[in-house]
């Protein structure tokens, strides 16, 4: 079989489209009618590229045979996504890497313009705006002004990239969150490409440099998050090497009950899928319950794939897909093409479809109940009715004090109180006096791509706010409230429904269009509140409509973080505390002193449906008409010229060191000899622990470095915004304030013990001392190492600290890939774990045979203890494919790609 044999033409009106026919391929390969739609997309991808070196007929046959092998296959395939999506936190270092590659190519005597995206790349600036100002009509203007001042150097660099590289577009700041812009505008479901005068059509596919790229799966578009390193290779024409995945079918039946939101549903599904085990697998939703699920709800479910651990959470195309494409302003020509192509290719969902899956789960939507997740993992669902008891359990674990039932002295004097367990502080702020106790909600944020893309839950929040005001309720004065929509369309429909004023009255004023609190850009707490929290060591809370609540992520002073629907965020801002059962305790009292219960002001489905009628196509068309233009501040940025970058003196952008002294041929892989353990870490260590995105502490290595450069503390910005400066980021590696290194007892933060001196140092300072001594390093960890965001600096920083290998009990998908993409060896313990080895950090680690390494090979780790004993432990090499092994041998994926460009690999 070759490409010509399966090429067909689709005629719509006067236009003809060329495509690779899955039906025709099935005549040779076998029946594919019950193959999951997500795998049909992969099959088409292989079929269209069958004439390339990377794809053989056996790859296609393996995909078809997957159905007859229990939904399993060990076959490695080469997948080529149609496009790449980036956000600015990963986009800035990505563009910096491309610029450094141009310098390296020039140094090796080749043409630097060879380094150029071959696939379309869209970068959306959405991660930089911070919530410095809130609860005021000027909050949006003031926050954007600060954003432009803080990030001018970064944005000037991106403007250069926009002019220097082909196939590279930038969506300016203040527009929206990349995943919502992707859903509402960029995504096409069926992609069109002009090639030699012919219009080719095929499924829209992508990879993105943010783990929540999976949100686009709700629109029938196969996409998932990868590290910036892997995305750069994809945009430079390198196929993504992957094993044919297992696919878990998730069957939905019934319909959601009155008062239950898409957020409640996704937290339930996340809980179920985490327990089932879907890491590294595809999840595909099916069943007749999909007919009851609006596309915005599907996108909410797809968005949370990283939280339930899957590579993606895919929804096949159906009538609801077409309805949303029309609503969001896609052309009628495009909608007709999507319908005709998907039906012709067998990518259309029909009633009663029962594909073959590796395994299945089923959920009756009628059984879903109101939920939150927390206090530090999105998969830890808590029923709304159980939140109070859950918080009390947490306090009992951390404090010996029992819950306090007595009214505080301040309340008796006429002030307000945030009830909770014993302990607390009297606070004066903004002309009000109150007592702040454990359990107080200090941050309530409507934020994140997960929910702000969903008009149903956003309008529900506005309706609840309106009803609360009518009953005389107010936000508690200790709550920092914010509204950060994922696109300007949200502002339009809230205004059209007359709900923006109610949100404003409760302090949920617009603060920016971006990720804000969910990415860690919550900004400072009001000073009197933060002082009280820190001095009294209060366990306070944030409630956010986000997807991430890892330790230290939202705000370093906030120990418990709860994911909830936008209307529940409003409700908790009114209650001011999480140690409350909102199912039967009042939110407050009305003008007449009567208790007001949540159920009394919760909007009905009919009220939400009426508000939804205000959402129309013209809103999308208006807001996306000039999506790439930006405001006057963006357009006024002076743009550098030249095909290579003239690196200026900057605390934000520095030339990455990864290609310094690079030769045309890679050096042989060395064994690991007598390496020291830099950190000994537990289970569920996230990429936020490894490479935080939030605030930079003044007394941290990164903070001290910036002060040495003359940067004032108020201008530190965040780790995320400084990812273009490797000096900051390597100092920030393992610097999360909540990380716990088991080499030290009872110590939180990025500290370790240096051996043989025994001195306690920051992890960065210890790594530098080991480098001076010529010592190699390893990191040892527990289960689910690297869970969370697709953060390439978690791997880049690890490499720059001198770590040769990370040895864990298990890895999350993206971080494993990022590590080997940077030339760091990922290894998994076999038949043992770190606890059984009784490690203290004083041991020396050796590993031989790395020059003969094979994918998935079992190796023997040699551990020398301080008493002279040598203990052997089996580990498995988590380089999974031949392509990944080639990347590792070259010192990283970008080194491999660069050498191929100049003909040296």
C-alpha positions, -999 to +999 in steps of 0.1 A: +000+000+000+012+035-008-003+070-004-016+071-040-036+039-035-057+055-007-060+090-020-096+101-026-115+133-034-143+148-014-165+173-034-186+199-015-204+224-038-178+238-062-148+228-041-128+196-041-107+183-012-081+155-013-078+131+016-063+097+026-093+073+028-096+051+059-123+031+042-100+022+014-072+013+038-095-010+057-100-031+025-064-041+030-058-038+067-091-052+081-123-039+096-119-007+116-155+002+123-152-005+160-117+010+164-119+040+189-122+073+171-090+085+188-071+056+172-087+062+139-072+097+140-037+081+146-044+056+118-051+084+093-020+102+105+001+072+097-017+065+064-011+100+051+026+097+060+032+061+048+056+072+021+080+087+047+109+069+063+093+070+097+061+050+088+058+014+076+028-006+066+034-027+097+026+003+119-008+007+104-015-031+106-005-030+143-031-003+150-058-024+133-047-056+151-049-037+184-086-046+184-079-083+185-051-081+211-072-069+241-065-033+233-027-036+237+002-032+214+040-028+219+043-012+185+062+021+183+047+046+158+058+081+146+030+106+150+030+140+132+006+166+146-007+193+123+002+222+145+017+233+178+002+255+206+023+274+231+017+296+261+042+323+271+057+306+302+069+278+279+069+299+247+096+323+258+122+296+266+110+277+235+118+307+213+151+312+232+160+276+224+153+282+187+173+314+188+202+295+205+199+267+179+204+293+151+235+305+169+248+269+172+240+261+136+259+293+125+289+283+148+290+249+131+292+266+097+257+260+084+228+284+075+210+295+107+177+299+088+175+262+086+161+265+122+125+275+114+091+260+123+079+236+096+045+232+113+021+262+122+028+275+157+005+297+177+017+312+210-009+328+233+004+351+260-018+342+289+004+332+319+019+365+328-008+387+343-009+387+381-037+397+405-020+427+422-052+447+421-087+433+428-122+442+438-121+476+420-133+489+387-097+498+378-082+463+386-080+452+350-064+484+337-039+485+366-030+448+364-024+450+326-003+481+331+019+462+356+021+432+333+034+453+304+060+470+326+072+438+342+073+418+310+085+443+284+117+425+277+100+391+273+074+406+250+099+424+229+117+391+225+085+374+214+078+402+189+113+395+174+104+358+172+072+367+154+091+384+127+122+362+126+105+328+123+081+315+096+048+298+106+049+315+140+020+337+153+016+354+186-017+362+203-009+393+224-016+397+262-050+406+274-068+384+249-075+351+267-062+317+279-045+297+251-069+267+255-100+288+254-086+307+224-079+273+208-114+261+215-132+292+204-110+302+174-079+283+165-092+248+164-108+236+131-117+199+138-107+193+102-075+208+090-068+222+055-034+224+039-026+238+004+001+215-012+011+218-048-022+234-058-042+208-040-063+213-009-056+184+015-079+178+044-072+157+075-081+156+112-070+187+131-043+175+156-018+192+178+006+191+207+008+220+231+034+232+257+007+232+284-007+200+299-043+213+295-039+213+257-063+183+261-092+207+264-094+208+226-104+170+227-139+182+235-141+196+199-131+162+184-095+174+180-068+150+192-042+170+211-022+167+243+005+185+263+042+179+258+072+196+272+085+227+254+115+206+244+093+180+226+071+207+211+102+225+196+112+192+180+077+187+166+076+222+151+110+215+135+096+185+117+105+157+140+078+131+145+066+123+180+077+088+188+051+069+209+038+034+216+003+026+204-017+036+235-042+017+255-076+033+253-100+034+282-136+038+272-157+060+296-194+055+290-218+082+300-255+076+305-284+097+318-283+134+325-270+157+353-295+166+380-308+201+388-281+221+405-252+199+394-225+216+373-199+204+348-172+210+375-189+185+398-190+161+369-153+165+361-142+161+397-162+129+399-147+116+366-112+125+378-117+106+410-129+075+391-102+075+365-074+080+390-086+050+409-089+030+376-054+040+365-050+057+331-015+072+332-001+071+297-034+060+282-060+076+260-095+080+275-124+082+250-159+092+261-188+074+245-224+064+252-258+080+246-253+103+276-231+124+254-262+137+237-271+155+270-236+170+274-230+205+258-197+210+242-185+233+269-191+205+294-171+181+272-143+206+270-143+208+308-140+170+310-113+170+283-093+198+300-088+177+332-071+148+315-038+156+332-056+155+365-069+121+359-036+111+345-045+103+309-027+115+278-060+128+265-098+126+271-113+124+236-148+131+224-159+120+188-175+145+165-213+147+164-241+172+160-231+191+192-196+197+177-212+213+146-235+234+168-206+248+187-185+254+156-214+275+143-220+293+176-183+303+179-182+318+144-165+292+122-176+295+086-205+275+072-181+261+047-159+248+075-188+233+094-200+215+063-165+202+056-163+188+092-196+170+089-189+155+054-153+145+062-160+129+096-189+109+083-170+097+053-140+087+074-160+070+102-150+096+127-187+106+134-204+095+167-237+076+161-263+066+187-255+032+202-218+031+191-198+005+212-162+007+201-136-019+213-116-005+243-088-018+265-111-014+295-142+005+303-159+025+330-195+038+332-211+067+350-248+075+353-248+113+352-278+114+375-256+101+404-231+131+403-232+153+434-219+187+443-182+184+449-149+201+455-113+187+453-085+193+477-066+203+498-036+197+475-045+173+447-072+177+420-081+140+422-090+141+458-127+148+455-148+159+485-186+161+485-197+196+494-216+182+523-184+166+536-160+196+533-163+207+569-156+173+583-127+169+558-112+202+569-116+192+606-098+160+599-069+179+583-067+202+613-067+173+637-037+158+618-018+191+620-029+206+653-036+193+687-062+220+693-099+209+690-124+230+670-135+261+688-173+266+692-171+298+712-177+332+696-146+353+695-141+384+716-140+405+685-173+393+673-188+401+707-175+436+702-193+439+669-166+428+645-167+399+621-150+366+625-137+338+603-147+309+625-124+279+628-102+259+652-085+276+681-059+302+674-062+332+652-055+369+649-073+402+652-069+421+619-078+456+607-080+460+569-098+484+546-116+501+574-129+468+589-120+448+620-122+411+621-107+380+635-089+356+611-089+320+621-080+286+607-103+277+578-107+313+566-110+317+528-084+343+519-086+338+481-117+332+460-108+331+423-130+325+392-101+316+370-086+289+347-093+274+313-112+245+329-143+265+338-141+300+323-146+284+288-180+271+300-208+297+298-231+275+319-210+277+350-199+313+345-235+325+341-244+304+371-218+323+391-233+356+380-268+345+388-258+334+422-241+367+428-272+386+418-294+365+441-270+370+470-270+408+466-308+407+465-307+390+499-282+415+513-252+392+514-216+405+510-182+391+504-163+387+537-136+414+540-107+389+544-114+373+510-093+383+480-117+379+451-110+379+414-126+372+380-102+362+352-121+350+321-105+329+295-116+352+267-133+385+261-164+367+249-171+358+286-172+395+294-196+401+266-221+375+276-220+384+313-227+420+303-255+409+279-271+389+307-268+419+331-247+399+355-213+416+355-225+443+379-236+418+405-202+401+403-185+435+406-206+443+437-193+412+454-157+420+445-154+397+415-142+425+392-123+417+360-086+414+369-073+402+336-077+377+307-053+349+317-046+320+340-039+342+371-045+323+404-045+288+388-009+292+376+002+307+408-002+344+398-026+351+427-005+381+437+001+392+472-025+389+500-033+422+516-004+429+540-023+428+573-039+394+563-006+379+552+012+390+583-016+374+605-015+342+585+023+339+588+028+350+623+000+328+637+008+300+613-029+298+602-042+271+580-062+292+556-078+284+523-082+293+487-112+283+466-107+285+429-124+273+397-091+260+385-076+226+377-044+227+399-042+231+437-007+216+444+012+226+475+027+261+473+012+268+439-017+291+445+001+312+472+030+302+495+011+313+526-021+293+518-019+257+529-052+243+517-066+249+482-099+237+470-111+234+434-148+242+429-172+255+403-175+292+397-208+295+416-193+277+445-163+301+445-188+330+449-206+311+477-174+305+496-164+342+492-198+350+509-193+324+537-156+333+541-146+299+554-143+263+544-150+247+578-187+249+569-213+225+556-231+246+530-257+219+525-273+228+558-255+258+573-263+293+562-241+315+541-251+345+563-281+365+572-303+388+551-315+423+558-341+410+582-317+389+601-329+356+586-305+329+576-297+326+539-289+291+526-270+282+495-300+262+481-321+293+483-299+314+460-286+286+437-298+293+401-321+269+384-314+252+351-342+272+336-326+305+347-292+294+334-307+283+301-324+317+298-291+335+303-274+312+278-297+324+251-277+357+253-245+340+241-244+345+203-221+341+173-216+378+169-198+379+202-172+355+190-168+371+156-163+406+172-137+395+198-117+374+174-118+397+144-084+412+153-070+386+177-034+389+166-033+428+167-030+436+204-035+470+220-015+502+216+010+491+242+017+459+224+020+476+190+044+502+205+070+476+215+102+482+195+110+450+174+145+438+169+156+428+134+179+400+122+176+363+117+198+356+148+192+373+181+215+400+195+212+389+231+210+421+253+218+426+290+186+413+306+174+397+338+146+381+318+162+367+286+196+351+284+212+329+258+205+293+269+237+273+276+225+239+262+243+242+229+276+257+242+306+239+227+284+215+208+302+193+183+289+178+151+291+143+166+278+133+201+301+121+228+297+085+240+273+080+269+293+076+301+285+053+330+274+069+363+302+065+389+299+073+426+272+098+422+258+117+452+221+119+460+210+156+455+175+150+468+155+121+482+118+128+476+085+111+483+054+103+464+034+127+441+063+152+437+049+176+411+066+197+385+055+226+407+077+211+434+106+207+410+102+240+392+078+265+408+060+290+387+050+315+414+066+340+437+104+342+442+115+345+478+140+372+485+162+349+506+162+321+480+191+315+456+171+330+428+161+360+449+197+367+460+208+364+423+182+390+412+192+414+440+228+411+429+217+423+395+201+453+411+165+440+407+142+453+435+121+428+453+089+444+440+102+437+405+110+401+410+079+390+391+075+352+391+096+321+383+072+315+354+079+349+339+116+345+341+119+312+323+139+329+296+168+332+321+185+299+329+204+315+358+171+322+376+155+289+367+184+266+377+184+284+411+147+278+413+149+241+406+136+222+437+129+255+453+092+251+461+085+262+497+065+230+503+089+204+489+102+179+514+136+164+510+138+132+530+176+137+535+165+163+561+140+156+588+110+179+591+123+206+568+102+222+541+117+240+511+145+235+487+172+224+511+195+194+512+226+181+531+259+182+513+282+151+518+307+144+530+307+178+549+272+172+563+264+209+559+228+219+552+226+240+520+200+251+494+198+224+467+213+249+442+242+257+464+249+220+472+247+212+434+272+239+426+296+226+453+292+190+439+300+203+404+332+220+417+342+187+433+335+169+399+307+148+415+278+135+394+243+136+409+211+116+410+177+123+424+157+095+440+119+097+444+087+078+450+055+072+430+041+096+404+072+117+401+067+148+379+029+149+380+012+181+369+021+208+344+042+200+313+070+221+326+102+218+306+122+237+332+116+209+356+139+188+333+161+216+321+169+228+356+175+192+367+201+189+340+218+222+347+222+212+384+243+182+371+218+154+377+226+124+355+196+103+364+163+104+382+154+071+399+117+069+409+091+043+417+070+056+388+068+087+365+041+108+350+041+108+312+052+143+303+080+147+328+096+114+319+097+125+283+111+159+292+139+143+313+152+121+285+146+150+261+172+169+281+196+139+283+187+130+319+181+092+323+147+082+339+149+049+358+123+030+377+128+007+407+119-029+400+107-051+430+119-025+456+115+011+465+134+039+482+121+030+517+132-006+515+167+006+506+169+027+538+186+056+521+198+086+540+215+106+513+251+096+523+252+068+498+271+068+465+253+055+434+268+038+403+254+024+371+273+007+343+265-004+308+250+029+296+269+028+263+250-004+254+216+009+266+183-005+251+147+007+255+130-006+286+162-025+296+166-038+331+198-025+348+215-030+381+221-001+404+250-003+427+246+015+461+275+020+484+265+028+520+287+048+544+296+016+563+312+002+531+284-022+522+275-025+485+238-033+477+224-040+443+190-029+432+172-036+399+160-006+378+142-003+345+154+022+319+123+043+311+136+052+276+106+036+259+114+038+222+143+037+198+138+073+189+139+083+225+172+063+229+186+083+199+177+116+216+193+105+249+226+094+231+228+129+215+224+146+249+188+157+242+161+159+215+171+193+203+208+183+199+196+153+178+173+176+157+201+202+152+226+176+141+201+161+116+195+196+102+232+200+093+236+164+082+256+152+112+230+126+125 
